[in-house]
Amino acid sequence: MKVKDQRGDFWVFGYGSLMWRPGFPHAERHAARLYGYHRSLCLFSHEYRGTPECPGLVLGLDHGGSCVGVGFRVEAADRAATMAYLTWREGTSVYRETHVTLELVDGRNVTALAFVVNRAHAHYAGRLPLPELLGHAEKARGNKGSCREYVVSTHRHLVSLGVHDAHLAWLAERLGEPSEPFPSQHNTARDLETAIH
């Protein structure tokens, strides 16, 4: 039997792999838009997808614009275990735990936990030009595989959920991925709700 946590339920925002592989129990899962931040290949990877000599790139949630992702409602009884898991998975100094406001597809606005890039970190790459992003994606390889695999796989998963990311689509096409790898019936954030339940 779960023990009630008096702090109540809470929400988590996923914009990358958390969208399709959250790894924690949740009571609700909805498409959501976050204003004020965007999904970006803005972090150098010196281990997982590259090396110090040939850095790869991984996603961060950076300031400006907006981002379509997934909001997860976690019940109070699962708070401690979920927070411990997220701290293990995302809680490095590269990210900052930040509370943000999500607009869910059903019209609700909820406060959620999001992992925002730490711009002061040495691995913060900023907004690199597309040709430079492509150069890293083509060459870098780390202990979890190549940067190319990371970019293409992320693009495939986003498309399968009905999420369009222009930068990832541009990169994936130039990395040899068909422009429509997984045609989706769900082309808007509102339609995405049915795709991810």
Backbone hydrogen bonds, N-H to C=O, Kabsch-Sander energy under -0.5 kcal/mol:
donor,donor_aa,acceptor,acceptor_aa,energy
6,Q,4,K,-0.6
8,G,5,D,-1.9
10,F,74,V,-2.3
11,W,111,T,-0.6
12,V,72,F,-2.2
13,F,113,L,-2.7
14,G,12,V,-0.5
14,G,70,V,-3.1
19,M,16,G,-2.0
20,W,17,S,-0.6
21,R,17,S,-2.4
27,A,73,R,-3.0
28,E,73,R,-1.1
30,H,71,G,-2.3
32,A,69,G,-2.3
33,R,103,E,-2.2
34,L,67,C,-2.8
35,Y,33,R,-0.5
35,Y,101,T,-0.6
36,G,65,G,-2.9
38,H,62,D,-2.6
40,S,60,G,-2.4
42,C,40,S,-1.9
43,L,58,V,-1.6
44,F,123,H,-3.3
45,S,56,G,-2.5
46,H,44,F,-0.6
51,T,54,C,-1.6
56,G,45,S,-2.5
58,V,43,L,-2.3
60,G,40,S,-2.6
62,D,38,H,-2.6
62,D,60,G,-0.7
64,G,36,G,-2.9
67,C,34,L,-2.2
69,G,32,A,-3.1
69,G,67,C,-0.5
70,V,14,G,-2.6
71,G,30,H,-3.2
72,F,12,V,-2.8
73,R,28,E,-1.9
74,V,10,F,-3.7
74,V,72,F,-0.6
78,D,75,E,-1.8
79,R,76,A,-1.6
82,T,78,D,-2.4
83,M,79,R,-3.0
84,A,80,A,-2.2
85,Y,81,A,-2.2
86,L,82,T,-2.9
87,T,83,M,-2.4
88,W,84,A,-1.9
89,R,85,Y,-2.6
90,E,86,L,-3.5
91,G,86,L,-1.0
91,G,87,T,-0.8
92,T,90,E,-2.0
95,Y,92,T,-1.4
96,R,116,V,-3.2
98,T,114,A,-2.8
100,V,98,T,-0.5
100,V,112,A,-2.8
102,L,100,V,-0.5
102,L,110,V,-3.2
103,E,33,R,-2.4
104,L,102,L,-0.7
104,L,108,R,-2.9
105,V,31,A,-1.8
107,G,104,L,-2.0
110,V,102,L,-1.9
112,A,100,V,-3.1
113,L,11,W,-2.8
114,A,98,T,-2.9
116,V,96,R,-2.5
116,V,114,A,-0.8
117,V,61,L,-2.3
118,N,94,V,-3.1
119,R,117,V,-0.9
121,H,118,N,-1.8
124,Y,121,H,-1.8
125,A,42,C,-3.8
126,G,42,C,-0.9
128,L,126,G,-1.2
132,E,129,P,-0.6
133,L,129,P,-2.2
134,L,130,L,-2.7
135,G,131,P,-1.9
136,H,132,E,-1.9
137,A,133,L,-2.4
138,E,134,L,-2.3
139,K,135,G,-1.4
140,A,136,H,-2.5
142,G,145,G,-2.7
143,N,47,E,-2.6
144,K,48,Y,-2.1
145,G,142,G,-1.4
147,C,140,A,-2.2
148,R,137,A,-0.6
148,R,140,A,-0.6
150,Y,146,S,-1.6
151,V,147,C,-2.6
152,V,148,R,-2.8
153,S,149,E,-2.6
154,T,150,Y,-2.2
155,H,151,V,-2.4
156,R,152,V,-2.6
157,H,153,S,-2.4
158,L,154,T,-2.4
159,V,155,H,-2.6
160,S,156,R,-2.4
161,L,157,H,-1.2
161,L,158,L,-0.5
162,G,159,V,-1.6
163,V,158,L,-3.1
164,H,162,G,-0.5
165,D,163,V,-0.5
166,A,164,H,-0.5
169,A,165,D,-2.6
170,W,166,A,-2.3
171,L,167,H,-2.4
172,A,168,L,-3.1
173,E,169,A,-2.2
174,R,170,W,-1.5
175,L,171,L,-1.3
176,G,173,E,-1.3
177,E,172,A,-3.0
187,N,185,Q,-0.8
192,L,188,T,-1.7
193,E,189,A,-0.6
193,E,190,R,-1.0
194,T,191,D,-1.1
195,A,191,D,-0.8
196,I,192,L,-1.5
197,H,193,E,-0.7
